[in-house]
Amino acid sequence: MLLAALLCAELWLRVLGRRDHPLFRADARYEYLMLPDQDAHYGRIRYRTNALGLRSPPVGAKRGRRVLIIGDSVINGGQQTTQDSLATEKAARATGIELVNLSAGSWGTDNAMAWIRAHGLLDADALVVVLSSHDAYDRMTFAPVVGVHPSYPAERPLLALSTVIDRWRHRPAVPSPRRFAEGWRALRDTAAARGIPLMVLLHPELGELAMGRYDDRGTRILDSLSAWHVPVLRSLDRMDSTMYTDRIHLNDRGQATLALLLAGVLPTLVPAHTFGHDPLPAAR
């Protein structure tokens, strides 16, 4: 009976696509990123990456306005959001602006800045950072996660059941030290050096929605950005609890609302007459 039950569970999990989790690779510069050129169906969720390992359409020669949207699992969508429902995809369709989704689960500003130092700005006309209050102190630790943490598999598991067991057994990582992430200022300095706009959209967590304000970590971010004259879009009054799947991540309705926020500000951030800029040289 037990063997039959396990077999049924395995078959059902395979139907749900639980063996088809997007795959990751470790990187000595920015910790990790998705493998390039993936087209996975994690159940109903379609998850595509381009040749750079980004959850975006292919990035070729620029034909119009291009913006890098920097973030973590909120803007990446993870295994909760199918490709066409991503805020970046919806906002790109609404504005006609090419949006490059430069993100990965649990990334912070340090990861994004390290990626930019390695690969350049991709001839972007602006940078938009979509992060939350907890990202104030999100620094790279290079603790091994790829092939260790169940959210960052390096290869397909033999059994779909193993993915469920791994999540039950996995222990949360120890929080990193509370030292303000250097990437916040580095992104500001990079945008200023290249003469392109930078804007931050501070995404609220559920607890902040309940309080009606950002917590002390969010306040630290806001104070720093204000001192550096970086414009901030506060989405606290535009979101509600029905848009979330947990305390941080968005469902399809939340992604659609985020897309509307981006579509509302992008045309003013990069007007139609904007000309391109040369990318930063790739690190050697």
KEVEX-591753 format. One record per residue (C-alpha): residue number from 0; residue in three letters; x, y, z. Coordinates in Angstrom, 2 decimals, padded with zeros to 5 digits, m for minus. Example, Ala and Ser with C-alpha at 12.3 -4.5 7.8 and 13.67 -1.06 7.14 Angstrom:
BEGIN
<vofi seq="0" type="ALA" x="012.30" y="m004.50" z="007.80"/>
<vofi seq="1" type="SER" x="013.67" y="m001.06" z="007.14"/>
END
This chain:
BEGIN
<vofi seq="0" type="MET" x="000.00" y="000.00" z="000.00"/>
<vofi seq="1" type="LEU" x="002.78" y="002.40" z="000.93"/>
<vofi seq="2" type="LEU" x="004.64" y="001.71" z="m002.31"/>
<vofi seq="3" type="ALA" x="001.47" y="002.29" z="m004.34"/>
<vofi seq="4" type="ALA" x="000.80" y="005.55" z="m002.50"/>
<vofi seq="5" type="LEU" x="004.35" y="006.76" z="m003.12"/>
<vofi seq="6" type="LEU" x="004.09" y="005.84" z="m006.79"/>
<vofi seq="7" type="CYS" x="000.81" y="007.76" z="m007.12"/>
<vofi seq="8" type="ALA" x="002.33" y="010.75" z="m005.35"/>
<vofi seq="9" type="GLU" x="005.37" y="010.66" z="m007.64"/>
<vofi seq="10" type="LEU" x="003.23" y="010.51" z="m010.77"/>
<vofi seq="11" type="TRP" x="001.01" y="013.34" z="m009.55"/>
<vofi seq="12" type="LEU" x="003.98" y="015.54" z="m008.69"/>
<vofi seq="13" type="ARG" x="005.40" y="014.91" z="m012.16"/>
<vofi seq="14" type="VAL" x="002.09" y="015.95" z="m013.72"/>
<vofi seq="15" type="LEU" x="002.37" y="019.15" z="m011.67"/>
<vofi seq="16" type="GLY" x="005.85" y="019.70" z="m013.10"/>
<vofi seq="17" type="ARG" x="007.72" y="019.42" z="m009.81"/>
<vofi seq="18" type="ARG" x="010.74" y="017.84" z="m011.52"/>
<vofi seq="19" type="ASP" x="010.95" y="020.76" z="m013.94"/>
<vofi seq="20" type="HIS" x="012.15" y="023.46" z="m011.58"/>
<vofi seq="21" type="PRO" x="014.29" y="026.10" z="m013.36"/>
<vofi seq="22" type="LEU" x="017.98" y="025.34" z="m012.87"/>
<vofi seq="23" type="PHE" x="020.73" y="027.56" z="m011.44"/>
<vofi seq="24" type="ARG" x="024.49" y="027.87" z="m011.55"/>
<vofi seq="25" type="ALA" x="026.86" y="029.29" z="m008.96"/>
<vofi seq="26" type="ASP" x="028.92" y="032.35" z="m009.91"/>
<vofi seq="27" type="ALA" x="032.00" y="033.68" z="m008.14"/>
<vofi seq="28" type="ARG" x="031.04" y="037.28" z="m008.95"/>
<vofi seq="29" type="TYR" x="027.35" y="037.58" z="m008.02"/>
<vofi seq="30" type="GLU" x="026.68" y="034.31" z="m006.13"/>
<vofi seq="31" type="TYR" x="024.30" y="032.61" z="m008.60"/>
<vofi seq="32" type="LEU" x="021.96" y="033.05" z="m011.54"/>
<vofi seq="33" type="MET" x="019.57" y="030.95" z="m013.60"/>
<vofi seq="34" type="LEU" x="021.01" y="028.81" z="m016.38"/>
<vofi seq="35" type="PRO" x="020.67" y="030.46" z="m019.80"/>
<vofi seq="36" type="ASP" x="018.21" y="029.48" z="m022.52"/>
<vofi seq="37" type="GLN" x="015.75" y="027.56" z="m020.36"/>
<vofi seq="38" type="ASP" x="012.12" y="026.96" z="m021.25"/>
<vofi seq="39" type="ALA" x="010.65" y="025.06" z="m018.31"/>
<vofi seq="40" type="HIS" x="007.04" y="024.33" z="m017.40"/>
<vofi seq="41" type="TYR" x="006.82" y="024.14" z="m013.62"/>
<vofi seq="42" type="GLY" x="003.22" y="022.95" z="m013.58"/>
<vofi seq="43" type="ARG" x="001.19" y="025.75" z="m015.15"/>
<vofi seq="44" type="ILE" x="004.07" y="028.19" z="m014.73"/>
<vofi seq="45" type="ARG" x="006.17" y="028.77" z="m017.82"/>
<vofi seq="46" type="TYR" x="009.66" y="029.94" z="m016.99"/>
<vofi seq="47" type="ARG" x="011.98" y="031.16" z="m019.75"/>
<vofi seq="48" type="THR" x="015.47" y="032.61" z="m019.57"/>
<vofi seq="49" type="ASN" x="017.49" y="034.26" z="m022.32"/>
<vofi seq="50" type="ALA" x="021.14" y="033.72" z="m023.27"/>
<vofi seq="51" type="LEU" x="022.22" y="035.82" z="m020.27"/>
<vofi seq="52" type="GLY" x="020.24" y="033.70" z="m017.81"/>
<vofi seq="53" type="LEU" x="017.72" y="036.51" z="m017.28"/>
<vofi seq="54" type="ARG" x="013.95" y="036.06" z="m017.22"/>
<vofi seq="55" type="SER" x="013.52" y="038.32" z="m020.23"/>
<vofi seq="56" type="PRO" x="013.25" y="038.12" z="m024.01"/>
<vofi seq="57" type="PRO" x="016.59" y="037.96" z="m025.87"/>
<vofi seq="58" type="VAL" x="018.69" y="041.11" z="m025.53"/>
<vofi seq="59" type="GLY" x="020.04" y="042.10" z="m028.92"/>
<vofi seq="60" type="ALA" x="021.00" y="045.35" z="m030.60"/>
<vofi seq="61" type="LYS" x="018.92" y="048.15" z="m029.11"/>
<vofi seq="62" type="ARG" x="016.18" y="049.48" z="m031.37"/>
<vofi seq="63" type="GLY" x="014.44" y="051.85" z="m028.97"/>
<vofi seq="64" type="ARG" x="014.35" y="052.69" z="m025.28"/>
<vofi seq="65" type="ARG" x="015.74" y="050.10" z="m022.88"/>
<vofi seq="66" type="VAL" x="015.51" y="049.98" z="m019.08"/>
<vofi seq="67" type="LEU" x="017.11" y="047.55" z="m016.64"/>
<vofi seq="68" type="ILE" x="014.60" y="046.50" z="m013.96"/>
<vofi seq="69" type="ILE" x="016.68" y="045.29" z="m011.01"/>
<vofi seq="70" type="GLY" x="015.25" y="043.12" z="m008.26"/>
<vofi seq="71" type="ASP" x="014.83" y="039.85" z="m006.43"/>
<vofi seq="72" type="SER" x="012.10" y="037.19" z="m006.44"/>
<vofi seq="73" type="VAL" x="009.34" y="039.84" z="m006.44"/>
<vofi seq="74" type="ILE" x="010.21" y="041.17" z="m009.89"/>
<vofi seq="75" type="ASN" x="011.57" y="037.78" z="m011.02"/>
<vofi seq="76" type="GLY" x="008.25" y="036.12" z="m010.25"/>
<vofi seq="77" type="GLY" x="009.89" y="032.82" z="m009.37"/>
<vofi seq="78" type="GLN" x="007.85" y="029.64" z="m009.64"/>
<vofi seq="79" type="GLN" x="004.65" y="031.54" z="m008.78"/>
<vofi seq="80" type="THR" x="004.32" y="033.64" z="m011.93"/>
<vofi seq="81" type="THR" x="004.10" y="032.45" z="m015.51"/>
<vofi seq="82" type="GLN" x="006.15" y="034.38" z="m018.04"/>
<vofi seq="83" type="ASP" x="003.38" y="036.47" z="m019.63"/>
<vofi seq="84" type="SER" x="002.10" y="037.57" z="m016.21"/>
<vofi seq="85" type="LEU" x="005.38" y="039.12" z="m015.07"/>
<vofi seq="86" type="ALA" x="005.14" y="042.83" z="m014.31"/>
<vofi seq="87" type="THR" x="008.09" y="043.51" z="m016.63"/>
<vofi seq="88" type="GLU" x="006.42" y="041.70" z="m019.53"/>
<vofi seq="89" type="LYS" x="003.12" y="043.53" z="m019.00"/>
<vofi seq="90" type="ALA" x="004.75" y="046.94" z="m018.59"/>
<vofi seq="91" type="ALA" x="006.89" y="046.40" z="m021.70"/>
<vofi seq="92" type="ARG" x="003.78" y="045.61" z="m023.75"/>
<vofi seq="93" type="ALA" x="001.97" y="048.66" z="m022.35"/>
<vofi seq="94" type="THR" x="004.78" y="051.17" z="m022.94"/>
<vofi seq="95" type="GLY" x="006.71" y="049.82" z="m025.91"/>
<vofi seq="96" type="ILE" x="009.88" y="050.14" z="m023.82"/>
<vofi seq="97" type="GLU" x="012.25" y="047.17" z="m023.71"/>
<vofi seq="98" type="LEU" x="012.54" y="046.04" z="m020.10"/>
<vofi seq="99" type="VAL" x="015.38" y="043.75" z="m019.12"/>
<vofi seq="100" type="ASN" x="014.48" y="041.76" z="m016.00"/>
<vofi seq="101" type="LEU" x="017.81" y="041.73" z="m014.13"/>
<vofi seq="102" type="SER" x="016.80" y="039.67" z="m011.10"/>
<vofi seq="103" type="ALA" x="017.04" y="036.40" z="m009.20"/>
<vofi seq="104" type="GLY" x="015.47" y="035.07" z="m006.05"/>
<vofi seq="105" type="SER" x="016.99" y="036.61" z="m002.88"/>
<vofi seq="106" type="TRP" x="019.23" y="038.95" z="m004.86"/>
<vofi seq="107" type="GLY" x="019.99" y="042.39" z="m003.44"/>
<vofi seq="108" type="THR" x="021.67" y="045.51" z="m004.76"/>
<vofi seq="109" type="ASP" x="025.14" y="044.00" z="m004.24"/>
<vofi seq="110" type="ASN" x="024.31" y="041.06" z="m006.54"/>
<vofi seq="111" type="ALA" x="022.89" y="043.34" z="m009.23"/>
<vofi seq="112" type="MET" x="025.85" y="045.71" z="m009.07"/>
<vofi seq="113" type="ALA" x="028.27" y="042.77" z="m009.34"/>
<vofi seq="114" type="TRP" x="026.37" y="041.55" z="m012.43"/>
<vofi seq="115" type="ILE" x="026.58" y="045.02" z="m013.99"/>
<vofi seq="116" type="ARG" x="030.32" y="045.20" z="m013.31"/>
<vofi seq="117" type="ALA" x="030.71" y="041.85" z="m015.07"/>
<vofi seq="118" type="HIS" x="028.38" y="042.37" z="m018.03"/>
<vofi seq="119" type="GLY" x="027.80" y="046.10" z="m018.36"/>
<vofi seq="120" type="LEU" x="024.59" y="048.13" z="m018.54"/>
<vofi seq="121" type="LEU" x="023.44" y="046.60" z="m021.86"/>
<vofi seq="122" type="ASP" x="023.12" y="050.08" z="m023.35"/>
<vofi seq="123" type="ALA" x="020.27" y="050.88" z="m020.93"/>
<vofi seq="124" type="ASP" x="018.68" y="054.32" z="m020.83"/>
<vofi seq="125" type="ALA" x="017.67" y="054.03" z="m017.16"/>
<vofi seq="126" type="LEU" x="017.80" y="051.80" z="m014.10"/>
<vofi seq="127" type="VAL" x="014.78" y="050.93" z="m011.96"/>
<vofi seq="128" type="VAL" x="015.28" y="049.04" z="m008.69"/>
<vofi seq="129" type="VAL" x="012.32" y="047.07" z="m007.30"/>
<vofi seq="130" type="LEU" x="013.24" y="045.84" z="m003.82"/>
<vofi seq="131" type="SER" x="011.83" y="045.68" z="m000.30"/>
<vofi seq="132" type="SER" x="012.79" y="046.94" z="003.14"/>
<vofi seq="133" type="HIS" x="014.57" y="043.68" z="004.02"/>
<vofi seq="134" type="ASP" x="017.00" y="044.38" z="001.17"/>
<vofi seq="135" type="ALA" x="018.55" y="047.25" z="003.14"/>
<vofi seq="136" type="TYR" x="021.05" y="044.82" z="004.63"/>
<vofi seq="137" type="ASP" x="021.06" y="042.16" z="001.91"/>
<vofi seq="138" type="ARG" x="024.75" y="041.57" z="001.28"/>
<vofi seq="139" type="MET" x="026.43" y="038.79" z="m000.66"/>
<vofi seq="140" type="THR" x="027.80" y="036.00" z="001.54"/>
<vofi seq="141" type="PHE" x="028.63" y="033.41" z="m001.13"/>
<vofi seq="142" type="ALA" x="027.25" y="030.70" z="001.12"/>
<vofi seq="143" type="PRO" x="026.60" y="027.66" z="m001.11"/>
<vofi seq="144" type="VAL" x="022.98" y="027.53" z="m002.22"/>
<vofi seq="145" type="VAL" x="023.03" y="026.11" z="m005.76"/>
<vofi seq="146" type="GLY" x="022.47" y="022.39" z="m005.48"/>
<vofi seq="147" type="VAL" x="022.03" y="022.80" z="m001.72"/>
<vofi seq="148" type="HIS" x="018.92" y="024.92" z="m001.18"/>
<vofi seq="149" type="PRO" x="015.79" y="023.36" z="m002.76"/>
<vofi seq="150" type="SER" x="014.93" y="026.67" z="m004.46"/>
<vofi seq="151" type="TYR" x="018.22" y="026.65" z="m006.40"/>
<vofi seq="152" type="PRO" x="018.65" y="023.20" z="m008.00"/>
<vofi seq="153" type="ALA" x="021.64" y="022.61" z="m010.25"/>
<vofi seq="154" type="GLU" x="020.13" y="019.60" z="m012.04"/>
<vofi seq="155" type="ARG" x="016.84" y="017.78" z="m012.47"/>
<vofi seq="156" type="PRO" x="016.08" y="015.46" z="m009.53"/>
<vofi seq="157" type="LEU" x="015.59" y="011.78" z="m010.21"/>
<vofi seq="158" type="LEU" x="012.31" y="011.82" z="m008.30"/>
<vofi seq="159" type="ALA" x="009.74" y="014.59" z="m007.97"/>
<vofi seq="160" type="LEU" x="009.11" y="013.41" z="m004.40"/>
<vofi seq="161" type="SER" x="012.66" y="014.39" z="m003.49"/>
<vofi seq="162" type="THR" x="011.84" y="018.04" z="m004.13"/>
<vofi seq="163" type="VAL" x="009.08" y="017.91" z="m001.51"/>
<vofi seq="164" type="ILE" x="011.27" y="016.05" z="000.98"/>
<vofi seq="165" type="ASP" x="014.13" y="018.51" z="000.49"/>
<vofi seq="166" type="ARG" x="011.84" y="021.43" z="001.34"/>
<vofi seq="167" type="TRP" x="010.68" y="019.72" z="004.52"/>
<vofi seq="168" type="ARG" x="014.27" y="019.05" z="005.58"/>
<vofi seq="169" type="HIS" x="015.83" y="022.36" z="004.61"/>
<vofi seq="170" type="ARG" x="016.71" y="024.79" z="007.38"/>
<vofi seq="171" type="PRO" x="016.58" y="028.55" z="006.76"/>
<vofi seq="172" type="ALA" x="019.92" y="030.27" z="006.25"/>
<vofi seq="173" type="VAL" x="021.43" y="032.37" z="009.01"/>
<vofi seq="174" type="PRO" x="020.68" y="036.09" z="008.38"/>
<vofi seq="175" type="SER" x="023.58" y="038.17" z="007.12"/>
<vofi seq="176" type="PRO" x="025.08" y="040.91" z="009.33"/>
<vofi seq="177" type="ARG" x="023.10" y="044.15" z="009.58"/>
<vofi seq="178" type="ARG" x="025.45" y="046.28" z="007.53"/>
<vofi seq="179" type="PHE" x="023.86" y="048.50" z="004.89"/>
<vofi seq="180" type="ALA" x="024.36" y="046.98" z="001.44"/>
<vofi seq="181" type="GLU" x="026.97" y="048.87" z="m000.56"/>
<vofi seq="182" type="GLY" x="025.09" y="048.19" z="m003.79"/>
<vofi seq="183" type="TRP" x="022.53" y="050.91" z="m003.09"/>
<vofi seq="184" type="ARG" x="025.11" y="053.66" z="m003.36"/>
<vofi seq="185" type="ALA" x="027.07" y="051.87" z="m006.08"/>
<vofi seq="186" type="LEU" x="023.98" y="051.79" z="m008.31"/>
<vofi seq="187" type="ARG" x="023.44" y="055.50" z="m007.67"/>
<vofi seq="188" type="ASP" x="027.07" y="056.26" z="m008.52"/>
<vofi seq="189" type="THR" x="026.97" y="054.08" z="m011.65"/>
<vofi seq="190" type="ALA" x="023.83" y="055.77" z="m012.96"/>
<vofi seq="191" type="ALA" x="025.29" y="059.21" z="m012.25"/>
<vofi seq="192" type="ALA" x="028.58" y="058.34" z="m013.94"/>
<vofi seq="193" type="ARG" x="026.77" y="057.16" z="m017.06"/>
<vofi seq="194" type="GLY" x="024.32" y="060.08" z="m017.04"/>
<vofi seq="195" type="ILE" x="021.19" y="057.93" z="m016.90"/>
<vofi seq="196" type="PRO" x="018.23" y="058.12" z="m014.51"/>
<vofi seq="197" type="LEU" x="017.86" y="055.83" z="m011.51"/>
<vofi seq="198" type="MET" x="014.57" y="055.26" z="m009.70"/>
<vofi seq="199" type="VAL" x="013.67" y="052.95" z="m006.81"/>
<vofi seq="200" type="LEU" x="010.27" y="051.35" z="m006.30"/>
<vofi seq="201" type="LEU" x="010.10" y="050.27" z="m002.65"/>
<vofi seq="202" type="HIS" x="007.89" y="047.19" z="m002.49"/>
<vofi seq="203" type="PRO" x="006.02" y="046.78" z="000.84"/>
<vofi seq="204" type="GLU" x="005.83" y="043.56" z="002.81"/>
<vofi seq="205" type="LEU" x="002.48" y="042.47" z="004.28"/>
<vofi seq="206" type="GLY" x="003.47" y="043.60" z="007.76"/>
<vofi seq="207" type="GLU" x="004.16" y="047.09" z="006.43"/>
<vofi seq="208" type="LEU" x="000.76" y="047.18" z="004.73"/>
<vofi seq="209" type="ALA" x="m000.81" y="046.37" z="008.10"/>
<vofi seq="210" type="MET" x="001.22" y="049.13" z="009.82"/>
<vofi seq="211" type="GLY" x="000.58" y="051.61" z="007.02"/>
<vofi seq="212" type="ARG" x="004.28" y="052.51" z="006.86"/>
<vofi seq="213" type="TYR" x="007.67" y="051.07" z="005.99"/>
<vofi seq="214" type="ASP" x="009.63" y="049.53" z="008.86"/>
<vofi seq="215" type="ASP" x="013.00" y="050.72" z="010.18"/>
<vofi seq="216" type="ARG" x="014.86" y="048.95" z="007.37"/>
<vofi seq="217" type="GLY" x="012.71" y="050.68" z="004.77"/>
<vofi seq="218" type="THR" x="013.23" y="053.99" z="006.55"/>
<vofi seq="219" type="ARG" x="016.98" y="053.46" z="006.33"/>
<vofi seq="220" type="ILE" x="016.67" y="052.94" z="002.57"/>
<vofi seq="221" type="LEU" x="014.42" y="055.97" z="002.14"/>
<vofi seq="222" type="ASP" x="016.71" y="058.23" z="004.19"/>
<vofi seq="223" type="SER" x="019.75" y="057.18" z="002.17"/>
<vofi seq="224" type="LEU" x="018.02" y="057.62" z="m001.18"/>
<vofi seq="225" type="SER" x="016.73" y="061.03" z="m000.13"/>
<vofi seq="226" type="ALA" x="020.26" y="062.13" z="000.81"/>
<vofi seq="227" type="TRP" x="021.49" y="060.93" z="m002.59"/>
<vofi seq="228" type="HIS" x="018.60" y="062.63" z="m004.44"/>
<vofi seq="229" type="VAL" x="017.32" y="059.35" z="m005.89"/>
<vofi seq="230" type="PRO" x="013.57" y="059.43" z="m006.67"/>
<vofi seq="231" type="VAL" x="011.47" y="056.77" z="m004.95"/>
<vofi seq="232" type="LEU" x="008.08" y="055.40" z="m005.92"/>
<vofi seq="233" type="ARG" x="006.38" y="054.24" z="m002.72"/>
<vofi seq="234" type="SER" x="003.86" y="051.57" z="m003.61"/>
<vofi seq="235" type="LEU" x="002.62" y="051.17" z="m000.03"/>
<vofi seq="236" type="ASP" x="m000.74" y="052.80" z="m000.78"/>
<vofi seq="237" type="ARG" x="m001.21" y="050.97" z="m004.09"/>
<vofi seq="238" type="MET" x="m001.01" y="047.38" z="m002.85"/>
<vofi seq="239" type="ASP" x="m003.36" y="045.32" z="m000.67"/>
<vofi seq="240" type="SER" x="m003.19" y="041.92" z="001.00"/>
<vofi seq="241" type="THR" x="m005.21" y="040.20" z="m001.75"/>
<vofi seq="242" type="MET" x="m002.27" y="040.75" z="m004.14"/>
<vofi seq="243" type="TYR" x="000.17" y="038.58" z="m002.15"/>
<vofi seq="244" type="THR" x="000.91" y="034.86" z="m002.02"/>
<vofi seq="245" type="ASP" x="002.89" y="035.22" z="001.22"/>
<vofi seq="246" type="ARG" x="004.36" y="038.11" z="003.23"/>
<vofi seq="247" type="ILE" x="006.47" y="039.32" z="000.28"/>
<vofi seq="248" type="HIS" x="005.61" y="037.78" z="m003.08"/>
<vofi seq="249" type="LEU" x="002.89" y="038.82" z="m005.49"/>
<vofi seq="250" type="ASN" x="000.16" y="036.83" z="m007.22"/>
<vofi seq="251" type="ASP" x="m000.94" y="037.63" z="m010.78"/>
<vofi seq="252" type="ARG" x="m003.11" y="040.52" z="m009.58"/>
<vofi seq="253" type="GLY" x="m000.16" y="041.94" z="m007.67"/>
<vofi seq="254" type="GLN" x="002.11" y="041.59" z="m010.71"/>
<vofi seq="255" type="ALA" x="m000.51" y="043.41" z="m012.81"/>
<vofi seq="256" type="THR" x="m000.63" y="046.26" z="m010.28"/>
<vofi seq="257" type="LEU" x="003.16" y="046.46" z="m010.23"/>
<vofi seq="258" type="ALA" x="003.09" y="046.58" z="m014.04"/>
<vofi seq="259" type="LEU" x="000.69" y="049.54" z="m013.93"/>
<vofi seq="260" type="LEU" x="003.01" y="051.37" z="m011.54"/>
<vofi seq="261" type="LEU" x="005.99" y="050.79" z="m013.82"/>
<vofi seq="262" type="ALA" x="004.04" y="051.71" z="m016.96"/>
<vofi seq="263" type="GLY" x="003.01" y="054.96" z="m015.31"/>
<vofi seq="264" type="VAL" x="006.55" y="056.16" z="m014.57"/>
<vofi seq="265" type="LEU" x="008.70" y="054.66" z="m017.31"/>
<vofi seq="266" type="PRO" x="007.63" y="057.03" z="m020.12"/>
<vofi seq="267" type="THR" x="008.61" y="060.03" z="m017.97"/>
<vofi seq="268" type="LEU" x="011.85" y="058.39" z="m016.86"/>
<vofi seq="269" type="VAL" x="012.92" y="057.66" z="m020.45"/>
<vofi seq="270" type="PRO" x="011.01" y="059.94" z="m022.85"/>
<vofi seq="271" type="ALA" x="010.61" y="058.87" z="m026.46"/>
<vofi seq="272" type="HIS" x="013.44" y="061.16" z="m027.61"/>
<vofi seq="273" type="THR" x="015.98" y="059.41" z="m025.33"/>
<vofi seq="274" type="PHE" x="019.16" y="058.30" z="m027.04"/>
<vofi seq="275" type="GLY" x="021.22" y="055.29" z="m026.00"/>
<vofi seq="276" type="HIS" x="024.38" y="055.17" z="m023.92"/>
<vofi seq="277" type="ASP" x="027.40" y="052.96" z="m024.25"/>
<vofi seq="278" type="PRO" x="027.46" y="050.00" z="m021.87"/>
<vofi seq="279" type="LEU" x="030.03" y="049.74" z="m019.09"/>
<vofi seq="280" type="PRO" x="032.93" y="047.54" z="m020.16"/>
<vofi seq="281" type="ALA" x="032.71" y="043.96" z="m018.96"/>
<vofi seq="282" type="ALA" x="035.03" y="043.05" z="m016.10"/>
<vofi seq="283" type="ARG" x="038.13" y="041.09" z="m017.04"/>
END
